[in-house]
Amino acid sequence: MGSIVLDNAVVEPWSFVGAGTLIPPGKVVRSGEMVMGNPFRVVRQLTAKDREWIEYAWTVYVKRAAEYLAERSE
């Protein structure tokens, strides 16, 4: 959602980058961190509930994309 990740920056799995966030060159967002801002800062650590929501949300988006593509091919 408008975030910018610049050269050689790393966003590790199971991290969360807020909308409009800037990750400068060479910086690392560690697994389990929620980051926001320009430039980014760590807001907090993700909870188990956050991880459940992330898992749910991406699966819903994948399902909706598949449904959309199936409808277009009819």
PQR file with spaces between the fields and no chain letter, atoms N, CA, C, O and H, PARSE charges and radii, in Angstrom:
ATOM       1  N    MET     1       0.824   -1.186    0.000 -0.4000 1.5000
ATOM       2  CA   MET     1       0.000    0.000    0.000 -0.0000 2.0000
ATOM       3  C    MET     1       0.873    1.256    0.000  0.5500 1.7000
ATOM       4  O    MET     1       0.776    2.084    0.905 -0.5500 1.4000
ATOM       5  N    GLY     2       1.700    1.389   -0.990 -0.4000 1.5000
ATOM       6  CA   GLY     2       2.510    2.584   -1.116 -0.0000 2.0000
ATOM       7  C    GLY     2       3.781    2.577   -0.304  0.5500 1.7000
ATOM       8  O    GLY     2       4.412    3.622   -0.147 -0.5500 1.4000
ATOM       9  H    GLY     2       1.779    0.716   -1.726  0.4000 1.0000
ATOM      10  N    SER     3       4.178    1.428    0.219 -0.4000 1.5000
ATOM      11  CA   SER     3       5.457    1.356    0.934 -0.0000 2.0000
ATOM      12  C    SER     3       6.585    1.298   -0.082  0.5500 1.7000
ATOM      13  O    SER     3       6.396    0.852   -1.213 -0.5500 1.4000
ATOM      14  H    SER     3       3.665    0.579    0.092  0.4000 1.0000
ATOM      15  N    ILE     4       7.760    1.752    0.335 -0.4000 1.5000
ATOM      16  CA   ILE     4       8.925    1.753   -0.548 -0.0000 2.0000
ATOM      17  C    ILE     4      10.054    1.007    0.157  0.5500 1.7000
ATOM      18  O    ILE     4      10.444    1.356    1.272 -0.5500 1.4000
ATOM      19  H    ILE     4       7.914    2.114    1.254  0.4000 1.0000
ATOM      20  N    VAL     5      10.570   -0.021   -0.506 -0.4000 1.5000
ATOM      21  CA   VAL     5      11.697   -0.799    0.000 -0.0000 2.0000
ATOM      22  C    VAL     5      12.850   -0.556   -0.969  0.5500 1.7000
ATOM      23  O    VAL     5      12.791   -0.983   -2.122 -0.5500 1.4000
ATOM      24  H    VAL     5      10.252   -0.305   -1.411  0.4000 1.0000
ATOM      25  N    LEU     6      13.889    0.122   -0.512 -0.4000 1.5000
ATOM      26  CA   LEU     6      14.992    0.527   -1.380 -0.0000 2.0000
ATOM      27  C    LEU     6      16.080   -0.543   -1.484  0.5500 1.7000
ATOM      28  O    LEU     6      16.014   -1.580   -0.824 -0.5500 1.4000
ATOM      29  H    LEU     6      13.937    0.469    0.425  0.4000 1.0000
ATOM      30  N    ASP     7      17.076   -0.273   -2.322 -0.4000 1.5000
ATOM      31  CA   ASP     7      18.133   -1.229   -2.665 -0.0000 2.0000
ATOM      32  C    ASP     7      18.755   -1.907   -1.458  0.5500 1.7000
ATOM      33  O    ASP     7      19.092   -1.271   -0.460 -0.5500 1.4000
ATOM      34  H    ASP     7      17.130    0.570   -2.859  0.4000 1.0000
ATOM      35  N    ASN     8      18.896   -3.221   -1.583 -0.4000 1.5000
ATOM      36  CA   ASN     8      19.569   -4.061   -0.591 -0.0000 2.0000
ATOM      37  C    ASN     8      18.926   -4.036    0.784  0.5500 1.7000
ATOM      38  O    ASN     8      19.543   -4.475    1.755 -0.5500 1.4000
ATOM      39  H    ASN     8      18.623   -3.738   -2.394  0.4000 1.0000
ATOM      40  N    ALA     9      17.718   -3.540    0.891 -0.4000 1.5000
ATOM      41  CA   ALA     9      16.977   -3.649    2.152 -0.0000 2.0000
ATOM      42  C    ALA     9      16.388   -5.058    2.219  0.5500 1.7000
ATOM      43  O    ALA     9      16.124   -5.677    1.188 -0.5500 1.4000
ATOM      44  H    ALA     9      17.217   -3.183    0.102  0.4000 1.0000
ATOM      45  N    VAL    10      16.189   -5.550    3.417 -0.4000 1.5000
ATOM      46  CA   VAL    10      15.663   -6.899    3.618 -0.0000 2.0000
ATOM      47  C    VAL    10      14.442   -6.816    4.516  0.5500 1.7000
ATOM      48  O    VAL    10      14.482   -6.206    5.584 -0.5500 1.4000
ATOM      49  H    VAL    10      16.404   -5.048    4.255  0.4000 1.0000
ATOM      50  N    VAL    11      13.353   -7.438    4.071 -0.4000 1.5000
ATOM      51  CA   VAL    11      12.153   -7.581    4.894 -0.0000 2.0000
ATOM      52  C    VAL    11      12.014   -9.077    5.151  0.5500 1.7000
ATOM      53  O    VAL    11      11.626   -9.834    4.261 -0.5500 1.4000
ATOM      54  H    VAL    11      13.320   -7.933    3.204  0.4000 1.0000
ATOM      55  N    GLU    12      12.329   -9.494    6.362 -0.4000 1.5000
ATOM      56  CA   GLU    12      12.312  -10.918    6.693 -0.0000 2.0000
ATOM      57  C    GLU    12      10.882  -11.444    6.770  0.5500 1.7000
ATOM      58  O    GLU    12       9.944  -10.677    6.992 -0.5500 1.4000
ATOM      59  H    GLU    12      12.644   -8.879    7.085  0.4000 1.0000
ATOM      60  N    PRO    13      10.718  -12.766    6.585 -0.5600 1.5000
ATOM      61  CA   PRO    13       9.384  -13.365    6.703  0.2800 2.0000
ATOM      62  C    PRO    13       8.758  -13.070    8.066  0.5500 1.7000
ATOM      63  O    PRO    13       9.457  -12.913    9.067 -0.5500 1.4000
ATOM      64  N    TRP    14       7.452  -13.000    8.078 -0.4000 1.5000
ATOM      65  CA   TRP    14       6.669  -12.763    9.286 -0.0000 2.0000
ATOM      66  C    TRP    14       6.964  -11.411    9.940  0.5500 1.7000
ATOM      67  O    TRP    14       6.934  -11.268   11.162 -0.5500 1.4000
ATOM      68  H    TRP    14       6.884  -13.127    7.265  0.4000 1.0000
ATOM      69  N    SER    15       7.247  -10.434    9.090 -0.4000 1.5000
ATOM      70  CA   SER    15       7.305   -9.050    9.564 -0.0000 2.0000
ATOM      71  C    SER    15       6.149   -8.313    8.918  0.5500 1.7000
ATOM      72  O    SER    15       5.526   -8.829    7.989 -0.5500 1.4000
ATOM      73  H    SER    15       7.271  -10.550    8.097  0.4000 1.0000
ATOM      74  N    PHE    16       5.854   -7.118    9.394 -0.4000 1.5000
ATOM      75  CA   PHE    16       4.715   -6.350    8.898 -0.0000 2.0000
ATOM      76  C    PHE    16       5.179   -4.930    8.628  0.5500 1.7000
ATOM      77  O    PHE    16       5.666   -4.245    9.527 -0.5500 1.4000
ATOM      78  H    PHE    16       6.360   -6.699   10.148  0.4000 1.0000
ATOM      79  N    VAL    17       5.023   -4.484    7.366 -0.4000 1.5000
ATOM      80  CA   VAL    17       5.419   -3.136    6.951 -0.0000 2.0000
ATOM      81  C    VAL    17       4.144   -2.335    6.725  0.5500 1.7000
ATOM      82  O    VAL    17       3.340   -2.674    5.856 -0.5500 1.4000
ATOM      83  H    VAL    17       4.627   -5.040    6.636  0.4000 1.0000
ATOM      84  N    GLY    18       3.957   -1.281    7.498 -0.4000 1.5000
ATOM      85  CA   GLY    18       2.762   -0.455    7.400 -0.0000 2.0000
ATOM      86  C    GLY    18       2.704    0.326    6.096  0.5500 1.7000
ATOM      87  O    GLY    18       3.724    0.526    5.436 -0.5500 1.4000
ATOM      88  H    GLY    18       4.610   -1.006    8.203  0.4000 1.0000
ATOM      89  N    ALA    19       1.506    0.766    5.727 -0.4000 1.5000
ATOM      90  CA   ALA    19       1.289    1.542    4.513 -0.0000 2.0000
ATOM      91  C    ALA    19       2.115    2.824    4.549  0.5500 1.7000
ATOM      92  O    ALA    19       2.198    3.495    5.577 -0.5500 1.4000
ATOM      93  H    ALA    19       0.678    0.604    6.263  0.4000 1.0000
ATOM      94  N    GLY    20       2.726    3.152    3.410 -0.4000 1.5000
ATOM      95  CA   GLY    20       3.491    4.385    3.299 -0.0000 2.0000
ATOM      96  C    GLY    20       4.851    4.369    3.960  0.5500 1.7000
ATOM      97  O    GLY    20       5.496    5.410    4.079 -0.5500 1.4000
ATOM      98  H    GLY    20       2.659    2.606    2.575  0.4000 1.0000
ATOM      99  N    THR    21       5.291    3.216    4.384 -0.4000 1.5000
ATOM     100  CA   THR    21       6.572    3.101    5.089 -0.0000 2.0000
ATOM     101  C    THR    21       7.740    3.122    4.109  0.5500 1.7000
ATOM     102  O    THR    21       7.644    2.579    3.008 -0.5500 1.4000
ATOM     103  H    THR    21       4.767    2.370    4.287  0.4000 1.0000
ATOM     104  N    LEU    22       8.825    3.740    4.506 -0.4000 1.5000
ATOM     105  CA   LEU    22      10.062    3.756    3.721 -0.0000 2.0000
ATOM     106  C    LEU    22      11.116    2.922    4.433  0.5500 1.7000
ATOM     107  O    LEU    22      11.473    3.197    5.579 -0.5500 1.4000
ATOM     108  H    LEU    22       8.903    4.181    5.400  0.4000 1.0000
ATOM     109  N    ILE    23      11.612    1.892    3.736 -0.4000 1.5000
ATOM     110  CA   ILE    23      12.721    1.084    4.244 -0.0000 2.0000
ATOM     111  C    ILE    23      13.963    1.535    3.462  0.5500 1.7000
ATOM     112  O    ILE    23      14.080    1.223    2.277 -0.5500 1.4000
ATOM     113  H    ILE    23      11.322    1.669    2.805  0.4000 1.0000
ATOM     114  N    PRO    24      14.897    2.264    4.104 -0.5600 1.5000
ATOM     115  CA   PRO    24      16.080    2.787    3.406  0.2800 2.0000
ATOM     116  C    PRO    24      17.014    1.683    2.906  0.5500 1.7000
ATOM     117  O    PRO    24      16.902    0.534    3.332 -0.5500 1.4000
ATOM     118  N    PRO    25      17.927    2.030    2.009 -0.5600 1.5000
ATOM     119  CA   PRO    25      18.871    1.044    1.476  0.2800 2.0000
ATOM     120  C    PRO    25      19.663    0.341    2.583  0.5500 1.7000
ATOM     121  O    PRO    25      20.150    0.968    3.524 -0.5500 1.4000
ATOM     122  N    GLY    26      19.772   -0.973    2.435 -0.4000 1.5000
ATOM     123  CA   GLY    26      20.601   -1.758    3.340 -0.0000 2.0000
ATOM     124  C    GLY    26      20.017   -2.041    4.711  0.5500 1.7000
ATOM     125  O    GLY    26      20.652   -2.737    5.502 -0.5500 1.4000
ATOM     126  H    GLY    26      19.376   -1.482    1.670  0.4000 1.0000
ATOM     127  N    LYS    27      18.842   -1.536    5.024 -0.4000 1.5000
ATOM     128  CA   LYS    27      18.251   -1.768    6.351 -0.0000 2.0000
ATOM     129  C    LYS    27      17.552   -3.116    6.383  0.5500 1.7000
ATOM     130  O    LYS    27      17.210   -3.669    5.337 -0.5500 1.4000
ATOM     131  H    LYS    27      18.326   -0.971    4.381  0.4000 1.0000
ATOM     132  N    VAL    28      17.337   -3.646    7.586 -0.4000 1.5000
ATOM     133  CA   VAL    28      16.702   -4.951    7.768 -0.0000 2.0000
ATOM     134  C    VAL    28      15.507   -4.808    8.688  0.5500 1.7000
ATOM     135  O    VAL    28      15.605   -4.223    9.767 -0.5500 1.4000
ATOM     136  H    VAL    28      17.615   -3.196    8.435  0.4000 1.0000
ATOM     137  N    VAL    29      14.374   -5.348    8.251 -0.4000 1.5000
ATOM     138  CA   VAL    29      13.193   -5.473    9.100 -0.0000 2.0000
ATOM     139  C    VAL    29      13.184   -6.931    9.543  0.5500 1.7000
ATOM     140  O    VAL    29      13.005   -7.837    8.730 -0.5500 1.4000
ATOM     141  H    VAL    29      14.294   -5.823    7.375  0.4000 1.0000
ATOM     142  N    ARG    30      13.377   -7.142   10.818 -0.4000 1.5000
ATOM     143  CA   ARG    30      13.502   -8.497   11.367 -0.0000 2.0000
ATOM     144  C    ARG    30      12.147   -9.195   11.471  0.5500 1.7000
ATOM     145  O    ARG    30      11.100   -8.559   11.599 -0.5500 1.4000
ATOM     146  H    ARG    30      13.522   -6.406   11.479  0.4000 1.0000
ATOM     147  N    SER    31      12.206  -10.513   11.411 -0.4000 1.5000
ATOM     148  CA   SER    31      11.009  -11.324   11.562 -0.0000 2.0000
ATOM     149  C    SER    31      10.335  -10.996   12.889  0.5500 1.7000
ATOM     150  O    SER    31      10.993  -10.915   13.927 -0.5500 1.4000
ATOM     151  H    SER    31      13.056  -11.029   11.307  0.4000 1.0000
ATOM     152  N    GLY    32       9.028  -10.810   12.848 -0.4000 1.5000
ATOM     153  CA   GLY    32       8.262  -10.534   14.061 -0.0000 2.0000
ATOM     154  C    GLY    32       8.109   -9.067   14.391  0.5500 1.7000
ATOM     155  O    GLY    32       7.448   -8.730   15.373 -0.5500 1.4000
ATOM     156  H    GLY    32       8.493  -10.876   12.005  0.4000 1.0000
ATOM     157  N    GLU    33       8.708   -8.167   13.590 -0.4000 1.5000
ATOM     158  CA   GLU    33       8.600   -6.736   13.859 -0.0000 2.0000
ATOM     159  C    GLU    33       7.479   -6.099   13.040  0.5500 1.7000
ATOM     160  O    GLU    33       7.261   -6.462   11.883 -0.5500 1.4000
ATOM     161  H    GLU    33       9.246   -8.441   12.792  0.4000 1.0000
ATOM     162  N    MET    34       6.776   -5.154   13.646 -0.4000 1.5000
ATOM     163  CA   MET    34       5.850   -4.294   12.916 -0.0000 2.0000
ATOM     164  C    MET    34       6.547   -2.951   12.795  0.5500 1.7000
ATOM     165  O    MET    34       6.924   -2.343   13.797 -0.5500 1.4000
ATOM     166  H    MET    34       6.953   -4.860   14.585  0.4000 1.0000
ATOM     167  N    VAL    35       6.721   -2.484   11.539 -0.4000 1.5000
ATOM     168  CA   VAL    35       7.406   -1.218   11.307 -0.0000 2.0000
ATOM     169  C    VAL    35       6.497   -0.255   10.556  0.5500 1.7000
ATOM     170  O    VAL    35       5.663   -0.669    9.751 -0.5500 1.4000
ATOM     171  H    VAL    35       6.415   -2.978   10.725  0.4000 1.0000
ATOM     172  N    MET    36       6.669    1.032   10.828 -0.4000 1.5000
ATOM     173  CA   MET    36       5.907    2.084   10.163 -0.0000 2.0000
ATOM     174  C    MET    36       6.761    3.340   10.123  0.5500 1.7000
ATOM     175  O    MET    36       7.693    3.502   10.911 -0.5500 1.4000
ATOM     176  H    MET    36       7.347    1.368   11.482  0.4000 1.0000
ATOM     177  N    GLY    37       6.428    4.226    9.193 -0.4000 1.5000
ATOM     178  CA   GLY    37       7.039    5.544    9.174 -0.0000 2.0000
ATOM     179  C    GLY    37       7.983    5.782    8.017  0.5500 1.7000
ATOM     180  O    GLY    37       8.269    4.892    7.216 -0.5500 1.4000
ATOM     181  H    GLY    37       5.671    4.095    8.553  0.4000 1.0000
ATOM     182  N    ASN    38       8.466    7.034    7.956 -0.4000 1.5000
ATOM     183  CA   ASN    38       9.354    7.462    6.891 -0.0000 2.0000
ATOM     184  C    ASN    38      10.471    8.309    7.494  0.5500 1.7000
ATOM     185  O    ASN    38      10.282    9.505    7.712 -0.5500 1.4000
ATOM     186  H    ASN    38       8.234    7.757    8.606  0.4000 1.0000
ATOM     187  N    PRO    39      11.642    7.706    7.771 -0.5600 1.5000
ATOM     188  CA   PRO    39      11.993    6.301    7.578  0.2800 2.0000
ATOM     189  C    PRO    39      11.340    5.411    8.647  0.5500 1.7000
ATOM     190  O    PRO    39      10.801    5.893    9.643 -0.5500 1.4000
ATOM     191  N    PHE    40      11.409    4.122    8.408 -0.4000 1.5000
ATOM     192  CA   PHE    40      10.709    3.182    9.295 -0.0000 2.0000
ATOM     193  C    PHE    40      11.262    3.207   10.715  0.5500 1.7000
ATOM     194  O    PHE    40      12.412    3.571   10.960 -0.5500 1.4000
ATOM     195  H    PHE    40      11.847    3.730    7.599  0.4000 1.0000
ATOM     196  N    ARG    41      10.407    2.811   11.623 -0.4000 1.5000
ATOM     197  CA   ARG    41      10.824    2.537   12.996 -0.0000 2.0000
ATOM     198  C    ARG    41      10.007    1.348   13.482  0.5500 1.7000
ATOM     199  O    ARG    41       8.888    1.125   13.020 -0.5500 1.4000
ATOM     200  H    ARG    41       9.473    2.515   11.424  0.4000 1.0000
ATOM     201  N    VAL    42      10.560    0.597   14.401 -0.4000 1.5000
ATOM     202  CA   VAL    42       9.850   -0.551   14.954 -0.0000 2.0000
ATOM     203  C    VAL    42       8.789   -0.027   15.908  0.5500 1.7000
ATOM     204  O    VAL    42       9.094    0.681   16.867 -0.5500 1.4000
ATOM     205  H    VAL    42      11.470    0.777   14.776  0.4000 1.0000
ATOM     206  N    VAL    43       7.536   -0.385   15.634 -0.4000 1.5000
ATOM     207  CA   VAL    43       6.416    0.046   16.462 -0.0000 2.0000
ATOM     208  C    VAL    43       6.188   -0.943   17.594  0.5500 1.7000
ATOM     209  O    VAL    43       5.974   -0.557   18.743 -0.5500 1.4000
ATOM     210  H    VAL    43       7.288   -0.961   14.855  0.4000 1.0000
ATOM     211  N    ARG    44       6.237   -2.228   17.247 -0.4000 1.5000
ATOM     212  CA   ARG    44       6.061   -3.270   18.262 -0.0000 2.0000
ATOM     213  C    ARG    44       6.383   -4.627   17.652  0.5500 1.7000
ATOM     214  O    ARG    44       6.626   -4.743   16.451 -0.5500 1.4000
ATOM     215  H    ARG    44       6.411   -2.542   16.314  0.4000 1.0000
ATOM     216  N    GLN    45       6.380   -5.637   18.491 -0.4000 1.5000
ATOM     217  CA   GLN    45       6.540   -7.015   18.042 -0.0000 2.0000
ATOM     218  C    GLN    45       5.161   -7.584   17.701  0.5500 1.7000
ATOM     219  O    GLN    45       4.168   -7.254   18.348 -0.5500 1.4000
ATOM     220  H    GLN    45       6.183   -5.542   19.467  0.4000 1.0000
ATOM     221  N    LEU    46       5.113   -8.432   16.689 -0.4000 1.5000
ATOM     222  CA   LEU    46       3.846   -9.064   16.326 -0.0000 2.0000
ATOM     223  C    LEU    46       3.459  -10.115   17.361  0.5500 1.7000
ATOM     224  O    LEU    46       4.315  -10.788   17.935 -0.5500 1.4000
ATOM     225  H    LEU    46       5.920   -8.700   16.164  0.4000 1.0000
ATOM     226  N    THR    47       2.166  -10.242   17.587 -0.4000 1.5000
ATOM     227  CA   THR    47       1.637  -11.247   18.507 -0.0000 2.0000
ATOM     228  C    THR    47       1.201  -12.480   17.721  0.5500 1.7000
ATOM     229  O    THR    47       1.162  -12.464   16.491 -0.5500 1.4000
ATOM     230  H    THR    47       1.470   -9.696   17.121  0.4000 1.0000
ATOM     231  N    ALA    48       0.878  -13.536   18.442 -0.4000 1.5000
ATOM     232  CA   ALA    48       0.348  -14.747   17.797 -0.0000 2.0000
ATOM     233  C    ALA    48      -0.947  -14.421   17.055  0.5500 1.7000
ATOM     234  O    ALA    48      -1.198  -14.956   15.976 -0.5500 1.4000
ATOM     235  H    ALA    48       0.909  -13.548   19.442  0.4000 1.0000
ATOM     236  N    LYS    49      -1.763  -13.547   17.631 -0.4000 1.5000
ATOM     237  CA   LYS    49      -3.012  -13.146   16.972 -0.0000 2.0000
ATOM     238  C    LYS    49      -2.730  -12.401   15.666  0.5500 1.7000
ATOM     239  O    LYS    49      -3.428  -12.607   14.673 -0.5500 1.4000
ATOM     240  H    LYS    49      -1.558  -13.111   18.508  0.4000 1.0000
ATOM     241  N    ASP    50      -1.710  -11.536   15.660 -0.4000 1.5000
ATOM     242  CA   ASP    50      -1.309  -10.847   14.432 -0.0000 2.0000
ATOM     243  C    ASP    50      -0.921  -11.858   13.351  0.5500 1.7000
ATOM     244  O    ASP    50      -1.336  -11.733   12.199 -0.5500 1.4000
ATOM     245  H    ASP    50      -1.142  -11.368   16.467  0.4000 1.0000
ATOM     246  N    ARG    51      -0.138  -12.838   13.723 -0.4000 1.5000
ATOM     247  CA   ARG    51       0.307  -13.848   12.763 -0.0000 2.0000
ATOM     248  C    ARG    51      -0.869  -14.629   12.205  0.5500 1.7000
ATOM     249  O    ARG    51      -0.891  -14.951   11.017 -0.5500 1.4000
ATOM     250  H    ARG    51       0.200  -12.939   14.659  0.4000 1.0000
ATOM     251  N    GLU    52      -1.851  -14.939   13.053 -0.4000 1.5000
ATOM     252  CA   GLU    52      -3.059  -15.624   12.572 -0.0000 2.0000
ATOM     253  C    GLU    52      -3.795  -14.767   11.559  0.5500 1.7000
ATOM     254  O    GLU    52      -4.257  -15.275   10.537 -0.5500 1.4000
ATOM     255  H    GLU    52      -1.833  -14.677   14.018  0.4000 1.0000
ATOM     256  N    TRP    53      -3.911  -13.466   11.830 -0.4000 1.5000
ATOM     257  CA   TRP    53      -4.594  -12.564   10.916 -0.0000 2.0000
ATOM     258  C    TRP    53      -3.854  -12.468    9.580  0.5500 1.7000
ATOM     259  O    TRP    53      -4.483  -12.491    8.522 -0.5500 1.4000
ATOM     260  H    TRP    53      -3.536  -13.054   12.660  0.4000 1.0000
ATOM     261  N    ILE    54      -2.536  -12.364    9.619 -0.4000 1.5000
ATOM     262  CA   ILE    54      -1.744  -12.300    8.396 -0.0000 2.0000
ATOM     263  C    ILE    54      -1.967  -13.555    7.563  0.5500 1.7000
ATOM     264  O    ILE    54      -2.171  -13.467    6.352 -0.5500 1.4000
ATOM     265  H    ILE    54      -2.025  -12.346   10.478  0.4000 1.0000
ATOM     266  N    GLU    55      -1.931  -14.707    8.191 -0.4000 1.5000
ATOM     267  CA   GLU    55      -2.158  -15.982    7.495 -0.0000 2.0000
ATOM     268  C    GLU    55      -3.544  -16.007    6.854  0.5500 1.7000
ATOM     269  O    GLU    55      -3.688  -16.397    5.695 -0.5500 1.4000
ATOM     270  H    GLU    55      -1.765  -14.779    9.175  0.4000 1.0000
ATOM     271  N    TYR    56      -4.547  -15.597    7.599 -0.4000 1.5000
ATOM     272  CA   TYR    56      -5.919  -15.554    7.082 -0.0000 2.0000
ATOM     273  C    TYR    56      -6.030  -14.581    5.909  0.5500 1.7000
ATOM     274  O    TYR    56      -6.611  -14.915    4.877 -0.5500 1.4000
ATOM     275  H    TYR    56      -4.429  -15.280    8.540  0.4000 1.0000
ATOM     276  N    ALA    57      -5.473  -13.378    6.066 -0.4000 1.5000
ATOM     277  CA   ALA    57      -5.632  -12.331    5.060 -0.0000 2.0000
ATOM     278  C    ALA    57      -5.023  -12.722    3.718  0.5500 1.7000
ATOM     279  O    ALA    57      -5.653  -12.518    2.680 -0.5500 1.4000
ATOM     280  H    ALA    57      -5.001  -13.107    6.905  0.4000 1.0000
ATOM     281  N    TRP    58      -3.823  -13.275    3.714 -0.4000 1.5000
ATOM     282  CA   TRP    58      -3.219  -13.594    2.421 -0.0000 2.0000
ATOM     283  C    TRP    58      -3.959  -14.720    1.739  0.5500 1.7000
ATOM     284  O    TRP    58      -4.059  -14.728    0.512 -0.5500 1.4000
ATOM     285  H    TRP    58      -3.311  -13.441    4.557  0.4000 1.0000
ATOM     286  N    THR    59      -4.487  -15.683    2.500 -0.4000 1.5000
ATOM     287  CA   THR    59      -5.223  -16.776    1.864 -0.0000 2.0000
ATOM     288  C    THR    59      -6.521  -16.265    1.244  0.5500 1.7000
ATOM     289  O    THR    59      -6.933  -16.750    0.190 -0.5500 1.4000
ATOM     290  H    THR    59      -4.405  -15.677    3.497  0.4000 1.0000
ATOM     291  N    VAL    60      -7.170  -15.294    1.883 -0.4000 1.5000
ATOM     292  CA   VAL    60      -8.387  -14.709    1.315 -0.0000 2.0000
ATOM     293  C    VAL    60      -8.068  -13.982    0.009  0.5500 1.7000
ATOM     294  O    VAL    60      -8.807  -14.122   -0.965 -0.5500 1.4000
ATOM     295  H    VAL    60      -6.835  -14.900    2.739  0.4000 1.0000
ATOM     296  N    TYR    61      -6.988  -13.212   -0.029 -0.4000 1.5000
ATOM     297  CA   TYR    61      -6.612  -12.502   -1.260 -0.0000 2.0000
ATOM     298  C    TYR    61      -6.315  -13.479   -2.392  0.5500 1.7000
ATOM     299  O    TYR    61      -6.719  -13.235   -3.530 -0.5500 1.4000
ATOM     300  H    TYR    61      -6.387  -13.098    0.762  0.4000 1.0000
ATOM     301  N    VAL    62      -5.620  -14.578   -2.108 -0.4000 1.5000
ATOM     302  CA   VAL    62      -5.316  -15.573   -3.139 -0.0000 2.0000
ATOM     303  C    VAL    62      -6.603  -16.201   -3.646  0.5500 1.7000
ATOM     304  O    VAL    62      -6.762  -16.400   -4.851 -0.5500 1.4000
ATOM     305  H    VAL    62      -5.292  -14.776   -1.184  0.4000 1.0000
ATOM     306  N    LYS    63      -7.521  -16.516   -2.745 -0.4000 1.5000
ATOM     307  CA   LYS    63      -8.804  -17.106   -3.136 -0.0000 2.0000
ATOM     308  C    LYS    63      -9.594  -16.139   -4.013  0.5500 1.7000
ATOM     309  O    LYS    63     -10.141  -16.545   -5.038 -0.5500 1.4000
ATOM     310  H    LYS    63      -7.392  -16.355   -1.766  0.4000 1.0000
ATOM     311  N    ARG    64      -9.659  -14.874   -3.627 -0.4000 1.5000
ATOM     312  CA   ARG    64     -10.400  -13.889   -4.416 -0.0000 2.0000
ATOM     313  C    ARG    64      -9.799  -13.706   -5.795  0.5500 1.7000
ATOM     314  O    ARG    64     -10.527  -13.562   -6.777 -0.5500 1.4000
ATOM     315  H    ARG    64      -9.214  -14.544   -2.795  0.4000 1.0000
ATOM     316  N    ALA    65      -8.482  -13.712   -5.879 -0.4000 1.5000
ATOM     317  CA   ALA    65      -7.823  -13.587   -7.186 -0.0000 2.0000
ATOM     318  C    ALA    65      -8.188  -14.764   -8.083  0.5500 1.7000
ATOM     319  O    ALA    65      -8.478  -14.577   -9.265 -0.5500 1.4000
ATOM     320  H    ALA    65      -7.891  -13.829   -5.081  0.4000 1.0000
ATOM     321  N    ALA    66      -8.177  -15.965   -7.535 -0.4000 1.5000
ATOM     322  CA   ALA    66      -8.533  -17.155   -8.307 -0.0000 2.0000
ATOM     323  C    ALA    66      -9.981  -17.090   -8.779  0.5500 1.7000
ATOM     324  O    ALA    66     -10.278  -17.441   -9.921 -0.5500 1.4000
ATOM     325  H    ALA    66      -7.941  -16.117   -6.575  0.4000 1.0000
ATOM     326  N    GLU    67     -10.887  -16.640   -7.904 -0.4000 1.5000
ATOM     327  CA   GLU    67     -12.298  -16.507   -8.283 -0.0000 2.0000
ATOM     328  C    GLU    67     -12.463  -15.480   -9.399  0.5500 1.7000
ATOM     329  O    GLU    67     -13.219  -15.703  -10.343 -0.5500 1.4000
ATOM     330  H    GLU    67     -10.646  -16.355   -6.977  0.4000 1.0000
ATOM     331  N    TYR    68     -11.762  -14.364   -9.293 -0.4000 1.5000
ATOM     332  CA   TYR    68     -11.840  -13.315  -10.313 -0.0000 2.0000
ATOM     333  C    TYR    68     -11.354  -13.834  -11.662  0.5500 1.7000
ATOM     334  O    TYR    68     -12.002  -13.614  -12.685 -0.5500 1.4000
ATOM     335  H    TYR    68     -11.147  -14.182   -8.525  0.4000 1.0000
ATOM     336  N    LEU    69     -10.216  -14.522  -11.663 -0.4000 1.5000
ATOM     337  CA   LEU    69      -9.678  -15.042  -12.913 -0.0000 2.0000
ATOM     338  C    LEU    69     -10.596  -16.103  -13.510  0.5500 1.7000
ATOM     339  O    LEU    69     -10.731  -16.184  -14.731 -0.5500 1.4000
ATOM     340  H    LEU    69      -9.690  -14.701  -10.832  0.4000 1.0000
ATOM     341  N    ALA    70     -11.225  -16.915  -12.667 -0.4000 1.5000
ATOM     342  CA   ALA    70     -12.158  -17.940  -13.157 -0.0000 2.0000
ATOM     343  C    ALA    70     -13.380  -17.280  -13.802  0.5500 1.7000
ATOM     344  O    ALA    70     -13.852  -17.743  -14.841 -0.5500 1.4000
ATOM     345  H    ALA    70     -11.115  -16.849  -11.675  0.4000 1.0000
ATOM     346  N    GLU    71     -13.888  -16.220  -13.206 -0.4000 1.5000
ATOM     347  CA   GLU    71     -15.040  -15.507  -13.770 -0.0000 2.0000
ATOM     348  C    GLU    71     -14.697  -14.861  -15.106  0.5500 1.7000
ATOM     349  O    GLU    71     -15.522  -14.846  -16.020 -0.5500 1.4000
ATOM     350  H    GLU    71     -13.505  -15.844  -12.363  0.4000 1.0000
ATOM     351  N    ARG    72     -13.491  -14.333  -15.222 -0.4000 1.5000
ATOM     352  CA   ARG    72     -13.082  -13.681  -16.478 -0.0000 2.0000
ATOM     353  C    ARG    72     -12.941  -14.670  -17.617  0.5500 1.7000
ATOM     354  O    ARG    72     -13.137  -14.302  -18.775 -0.5500 1.4000
ATOM     355  H    ARG    72     -12.821  -14.346  -14.479  0.4000 1.0000
ATOM     356  N    SER    73     -12.605  -15.916  -17.319 -0.4000 1.5000
ATOM     357  CA   SER    73     -12.402  -16.891  -18.371 -0.0000 2.0000
ATOM     358  C    SER    73     -13.695  -17.548  -18.844  0.5500 1.7000
ATOM     359  O    SER    73     -13.683  -18.316  -19.806 -0.5500 1.4000
ATOM     360  H    SER    73     -12.445  -16.215  -16.379  0.4000 1.0000
ATOM     361  N    GLU    74     -14.800  -17.257  -18.180 -0.4000 1.5000
ATOM     362  CA   GLU    74     -16.099  -17.846  -18.575 -0.0000 2.0000
ATOM     363  C    GLU    74     -16.667  -17.184  -19.791  0.5500 1.7000
ATOM     364  O    GLU    74     -17.747  -17.558  -20.251 -0.5500 1.4000
ATOM     365  H    GLU    74     -14.809  -16.633  -17.398  0.4000 1.0000
